[in-house]
Structures are given as structure tokens and as C-alpha cells.
């Protein structure tokens, strides 16, 4: 009887919103971080014609960012990557 009374009291209080019921999120918090990584735009590719002695360091940084982006975007299903010749 005691448990029935407590359950009935909670049901009565929860109906108008006096007692809130915890909500379970649809996705874990880790998936949100993965979406942010996936949403990062691909850096512009470095072309040979654009590299000069004056901007060599900047182009090296851009190339490094492009390579890091490519490593993040590689599939993790175990299949080998297709590389163009």
C-alpha cells in the first residue's frame, strides 16, 4: 500500500509539472564532438605554382593542415584507402 501511495503521489505531481522526470539524451556527448570534427571544412590544397620563397613557410603550414585534415577524414572500417597515382 505504501508503494502504491507513493507512486500515485508522484504521478499526480508529475502530471501538472510539479516534479520533473529526468530526460535521457538521444546521443552521447562524444558524438557531438565528432560532428564538430567532421564539420571542419577541407583546407585549400597547396599547388606548386603558388609556392615561392617568400611564402614557403605559410605554404608548409597549409600543407600540414591539409595532411592533418586528411588523417582525420580517413575511414576507420579497416578498408585500405584508394590512392590516385
C-alpha positions as CSV (number, residue, x, y, z in Angstrom):
1,X,0.0,0.0,0.0
2,X,2.8,2.3,0.9
3,X,4.5,1.9,-2.6
4,X,1.2,2.4,-4.3
5,X,0.6,5.6,-2.5
6,X,4.0,7.0,-3.3
7,X,3.6,6.0,-7.0
8,X,0.2,7.6,-7.1
9,X,1.5,10.8,-5.4
10,X,4.4,11.0,-7.9
11,X,2.0,10.5,-10.8
12,X,-0.3,13.3,-9.5
13,X,2.6,15.7,-9.0
14,X,4.3,14.9,-12.4
15,X,1.1,15.5,-14.4
16,X,0.9,19.3,-13.9
17,X,4.7,19.6,-14.0
18,X,5.5,19.9,-10.3
19,X,8.0,17.1,-10.4
20,X,10.3,16.7,-13.5
21,X,11.3,13.4,-14.9
22,X,15.0,13.2,-16.0
23,X,15.4,13.2,-19.8
24,X,17.9,10.8,-21.3
25,X,19.8,12.4,-24.3
26,X,19.4,10.7,-27.7
27,X,23.1,10.7,-28.4
28,X,26.1,10.5,-26.1
29,X,28.2,13.7,-25.7
30,X,31.1,12.1,-27.6
31,X,29.1,12.1,-30.8
32,X,28.7,15.9,-30.6
33,X,32.5,16.3,-30.6
34,X,32.8,14.0,-33.6
35,X,30.2,16.1,-35.5
36,X,32.4,19.2,-34.9
37,X,35.4,17.5,-36.3
38,X,33.5,16.2,-39.3
39,X,32.1,19.7,-40.0
40,X,35.5,21.2,-40.3
41,X,36.0,22.4,-43.9
42,X,38.7,20.9,-46.0
43,X,41.7,23.2,-46.3
44,X,42.5,24.5,-49.7
45,X,45.1,22.3,-51.5
46,X,48.6,23.6,-51.9
47,X,49.6,23.9,-55.6
48,X,53.2,24.0,-56.9
49,X,52.6,27.3,-58.7
50,X,51.6,29.1,-55.5
51,X,54.8,28.3,-53.6
52,X,57.5,30.9,-53.6
53,X,60.5,31.7,-51.4
54,X,58.5,34.5,-49.7
55,X,55.6,32.3,-48.7
56,X,57.2,28.9,-48.3
57,X,56.6,28.7,-44.5
58,X,53.0,29.7,-44.9
59,X,52.5,27.0,-47.6
60,X,54.2,24.4,-45.5
61,X,51.8,25.2,-42.7
62,X,48.9,25.0,-45.1
63,X,50.2,21.6,-46.4
64,X,50.5,20.3,-42.8
65,X,46.9,21.4,-42.1
66,X,45.7,19.6,-45.3
67,X,47.5,16.4,-44.3
68,X,46.2,16.5,-40.7
69,X,42.6,17.0,-42.1
70,X,43.1,14.0,-44.4
71,X,44.2,11.9,-41.5
72,X,41.1,12.8,-39.5
73,X,38.9,12.0,-42.5
74,X,40.3,8.5,-43.2
75,X,37.8,5.7,-42.7
76,X,38.2,3.6,-39.7
77,X,36.5,0.5,-41.0
78,X,39.8,-1.3,-41.9
79,X,39.5,-0.9,-45.6
80,X,42.6,0.3,-47.4
81,X,42.5,3.8,-48.9
82,X,42.4,4.3,-52.6
83,X,45.3,6.5,-53.7
84,X,45.4,8.1,-57.1
85,X,48.7,7.9,-59.0
